[in-house]
Amino acid sequence: MRIGYPCLNRTLECRSSRTFRLKSYSEERLVETVENNLDCLFQILRFNVEHNILFFRITSDLVPFASHPVCRFDWGEHFRQEFSRIGRFINKHKIRISMHPDQFTLINSLKVEIFERSRRELLYHGRVLDLLGLNHTAKIQIHVGGVYGDKPAAIARFIARYQTLEEETRRRLVIENDDVSYTLADCLKISAATGIPVLFDVFHHSVNCSGEPVPEAVRRAAGTWKKRDGILMTDYSSQKPGAARGSHTETIEIRDFKKFLAASAPVDFDVLLEIKDKEKSAQKAAAAAASDPRFYPPAAFAQARKRRGAGPR
């Protein structure tokens, strides 16, 4: 079990998601921005390793306008060495990586032009992970999409469109249950038809589910992941007190997190915290999970046992 957070580190001053307006696009501006973003990504990953945070979602803004027709520059070739250096660091420290395109990436859209734009966006995300030299356990997660007044038809359209995606996209793509339209049960139906793994979002399940208790939900989602995919990925958050239903909490509630760890045992998974204070909550969660035998790195588990006087495992 690796614990992580998405995209932005609030402790460090730099950001790996710097971008600019389309009307300001130039190759010089793109190169300057991507240089900054790759340097900051490396800084974030080094920070994470130092704090036993070994799961990270890379921002989709790493290369601005990469999937837009305006971008004719071969940024992948230009930055090949930088990507390779970061990728070697990721592989050396066994960091799990994911990416998550924005909500406008819709495979099952009624509009073919939106699907084609989504296809290009997914190819960009896959190219980033390929340039990093990561195996197929590095995933691109998306929501199923819209319902468009007819869920069975929307699901059928997703399944049909998925089959037309490029192999380099299909081997990395995973779907997650969302908080409005598609429950875990819906995602499992799609998985049964396509073989696509299902990422389990704990908070979304608490807001929108088909009645499965968490232990069963985790087990069923984990069953969709093959060996080449790695272990199950999960997203974790909880309700922000006093806010609208579905609002993510500002900081982790460790008591609730420990309840989730207990309920999900013995299924192994990597968990990404979609919580506002990001690396701060990830550090708290890593400390709370250090005595869990699923937790990685093993040294943290050994240290926790030593503190309790349990001796070597």
N, C-alpha and C positions, 0 to 999 in steps of 0.2 A: 504494500500500500504506500503510494506516494501522495503527498498532500501539496496542493498548490493554489494558485490564484490567477486571474486573467489580466494580461496586457500591461497594466500600469503599476509601477512601484512608487508609492507615495513618500518613501524615505529618501530615495535618490532624487537629485535635482533634474536629471535628464529624462527625456521621453523618447520612446522608440516609435511613437505615432505622430511625429511631426508631419504636417502636410501643408498644402497651399491651395489657392483657388485655381480653378481650371483656366481662367483667363490669364493667369500668371505663368502658365506652363511653359517651360523651356527645358532642353536637355541639361543645361547647366544647373538650373534650379532643381531638377530631379536628382542629379548626381549628388549635389550638395546635401539635399534632404535625406537621401538614402544612406549616405555616409554617416550622417548623424544618427539615423535610426538604427543602423547595424551596430554602431559603436555603443549606443545606449542599451540595445538588446544584450550585448555581451556583458555590460556592467550589471544589468539586472540578473542575468543567469549566474554570474559569479557571486553576487549578493545572496541569491537563493541557495546555492550550494553551501555557503558558509552557515546558513541557518536551517539546514535539513529540509529545505523546500524544493522538492524534486519533481514537481509537476507544474507546467506553465503553459498558458495559452498565449501564443504570439499574436500581436495585433494585426488585423487585416490592413491597417494603414502603413505597414512596413515599407511598401513601395507604392507611393501615391499614383493613382491613375494607371496602374499596371495593366488592367483589363480594358481600359478605355481606348477607343480608336485613335485618340490623340497621341498615345504613347507608341512610337515606332522605334524607340531606342532599346537596344538589347541589354537591358539592365542585368540580366542573369549572367551573361558572359562578362560584362564589365566588372561585376562584383563577385565573380566566381571564387576567388581566393578568400575573400572576407566571409562568404557563406560557408566555405569549407572549414575555415578556422573555427567558426562558431559551432558548426556541426560536430567537429572533432571533440570540442569541449562537452557538448551535449551527450555524445556517445560515451565519452570517457567517464562521465559522472552518472550515466544511466538516468538522465532526465527524461520524463515523459512529456511529449509536446502535443498540443492540439492547436487548431485554429477554428474560428467561428465567423463566417461571412455574415454580413448584416441581414436585416429582416427583408430586404428587397431581393434576396437571392431565393427565387421561387421556382422550383422545378415543375410544380403542378399549376402554374399560372394559366389562366384562360388565354392569355395573349402569348403567341409564339415568340414575339420579339423580346418579351421579358424572360422567357425560358432561354433564348439564345444568349441574352446578356448574362443570365445566371450561369450558363455553361462556361462562358469566358471567365467569369469571376472564379468559378471552381477550378478551372485550369490554372489560373494565377496562383491560387492557394496551394495547389498540388506542386507547382513548380518551385515555390519557396521551400517546401518540405523536401523535395527531390534535391535541390541545390544544397541543402543542409546535409544531405547524405543519410537521411533517416529512413529506417525500415517502415513497414506497413503498420506498426503500432502507433505511429504518429498520425492523428486523424483530423479530418475536417468535419465538424458537426454542423448540422442544419436542422431547422424545424421542417415538418412535413409541408407546411404552407397553409394556404387558405382552404376554406370549405366551399365557398362560392355557391351556397345554397343547396349543395348536393354532395354530402360527404362520400358516399360510395363511389360516385363518379370522380371526385377529386382524388381519392385513394387510387383508383384504377389509372387515372392519368399520371399520377406520380410513378406508379410501377412501370407503366409503359415508357415514360420519359427516362426513367433511371436506366433502362436497358439500352438506351441510345447514347448515354454518356460515354466519354472516352475511358478506356481501361485505367489510365493513370488517375482518373477521378474516382471511379467506382471502387478501386482497391483501398481508398482512404476515407470514403464517405461513411458517416454514421448519422442516424436520426435520433432526435430526442423528443420525449413527451413534453408538451407545452402546457401552459396554464389556462388556455382558453378553448382550443379546438380538438387537439389530438391527445388522447390519453395513452398510457402505456399499452393498454390492450390494443388500441389502434395501431401503434407502432409495431407491436408484435405481429399483427396480421401482415403488415407490409414486409417485415423481416422474413416471415415464412414464405412469402412469394418471391423475394429478391435475394435473400441471404445477407442483407445489409444489417450490420450490428446496431443494437439499440443502446444509446447512452441514457442512463437513468437519472433524471433530474428529481431530486428528493423534494424540493420545495414545490415544484410544479405538481408533483404527485399529491401533495397535501392540499392543493387548491383544486385540482381537476384530475379525478381518477375514476376507475371503474370498480372501486371497492376492495382492491387487493391490499392486504396489510404489507407493511414495509418488508418484512423478511421474505415473503413470497415474491414481491415486486423485484427485489434485488436479485433473487435467485433466477427468476424468469428472464430478466434482462441479461444477466451474466451468461445464460445459456445461448444467447445469440452471437457470442464472441468466439471465434475460432482461434486456434493457437497462433496463426500468423497475425491476428489482430491485436494480440496482447490481452491482458486482463481487462475486465469491464472498466469503463470510465463512468464516473458519476459527477454530477454537479450538486453542490450542497449550499443551502441557505435556510433562512427561517423568516417568519413574519416580523416586520418592523412594528414595534408596539405603537398603538395609536394611529397608525397609517392605514391607507386603503388596503383592502385585501389583495395580496399578491406583491406588496412592496417589500423589497429586500431589506434586511436588517443592516444597521450601521456597523455593528461589530458582533463577533460570534458569541453565542451563549454556550459556554463550555458544557454545562449540564445537559442541554439538549443534544449537543454533538456526541457526547459520551453515550447517551441513550441510543442514538442512531448507530454508533459503532457496535454496541451490544446487540441491537436488534438485527444487524446485518451479518453478524458472525455466523458461520465461519467463512462466508464468501469473501474472496479477495478482490479488491478493486483499487483504482486510483481515484482520489476525490479532489475536485477543484472547488474552491470556496467562492461563490458569487456574492461576496459580502463587501460592503462599501470601503472598509479600511484595509482591504486586500492583504498585503504582506504581514501586517500586524496581527490580523486574525489567523493567518496561516502559521505564524510562529506559535501562537497560543494553541492551535489545533495540533501542530506537530508535537508540542510538549505534552499535550493531553493524551496523544496516541502513542507515545514512546514506549509504553509498556504493553501495547497490543502486539501479539506475535506476527501480525500481518504487516506491521509498519516497516518501511524501508527508509533509511539505511539500517542494517542490522546493528551497527555500533550503538545507535540510539537505544535500541531495545536492551542491549547488554548493559549500557550505562544505567538505564532505569532499574534493571534487576539488581545491579550492584548497589544502587542507592537504597533499595528496599532490603538489602542483605540476603538476596536470594541466591547469590553465587552464580557461577557460570551455567549456561543453559545446557 
